[in-house]
Amino acid sequence: MEHQQHLQWLQSTEYLVVISEAQNEVKTFKDWGLDIIPHRQIIKSRNLEEEFKNEKHPFRLAIVCAMWLTGFDVPSLATLYIDKPLQGHTLIKRSLVKTGSTKAKIMAC
């Protein structure tokens, strides 16, 4: 039964790319063969910050571009992956403090 519940939880998990709005983004994404408009509507119409903080909400995986996570706590955060080189340990400490997590794993390349 436990495996079935875990599978249902995984299947119900929602993921979104959270990207800051940019000037001329519709054209830029269109040039790349992508349509940003439906995605932008989701970002603007929902309170993603509150949804992501709520451990019972299915929005559990955020792929972030341009610092969306900066400045609010996410106590349920389990892993923070940073795709930028880290220099020194202060960035890691700040990231953990900003997420509000005491047990989050930080993975950086």
PELINUR-V328748 format. One record per residue. N is the residue number from 1. RES is the residue in three letters. OMEGA is omega in whole degrees, -180 to 180 (NA if undefined). Layout:
n: <N N>
res: <RES RES>
omega: <OMEGA OMEGA>
This chain:
n: <1 2 3 4 5 6 7 8 9 10 11 12 13 14 15 16 17 18 19 20 21 22 23 24 25 26 27 28 29 30 31 32 33 34 35 36 37 38 39 40 41 42 43 44 45 46 47 48 49 50 51 52 53 54 55 56 57 58 59 60 61 62 63 64 65 66 67 68 69 70 71 72 73 74 75 76 77 78 79 80 81 82 83 84 85 86 87 88 89 90 91 92 93 94 95 96 97 98 99 100 101 102 103 104 105 106 107 108 109>
res: <MET GLU HIS GLN GLN HIS LEU GLN TRP LEU GLN SER THR GLU TYR LEU VAL VAL ILE SER GLU ALA GLN ASN GLU VAL LYS THR PHE LYS ASP TRP GLY LEU ASP ILE ILE PRO HIS ARG GLN ILE ILE LYS SER ARG ASN LEU GLU GLU GLU PHE LYS ASN GLU LYS HIS PRO PHE ARG LEU ALA ILE VAL CYS ALA MET TRP LEU THR GLY PHE ASP VAL PRO SER LEU ALA THR LEU TYR ILE ASP LYS PRO LEU GLN GLY HIS THR LEU ILE LYS ARG SER LEU VAL LYS THR GLY SER THR LYS ALA LYS ILE MET ALA CYS>
omega: <-179 179 179 178 179 178 177 178 179 -179 -180 -177 177 176 180 169 180 -174 178 180 -179 176 180 -177 180 179 -179 -180 178 177 178 -179 -178 177 -178 -172 180 179 179 179 177 -178 -177 -173 -177 175 -174 179 -180 179 -177 179 -175 -175 179 -180 -178 177 -173 -178 179 173 -166 173 174 163 177 -177 -177 169 173 -174 175 -176 -178 -179 -179 -177 175 180 -179 -177 177 176 179 177 -179 -177 -175 179 179 178 -180 180 179 178 -178 179 -180 -177 175 -178 -180 173 175 180 -180 178 NA>
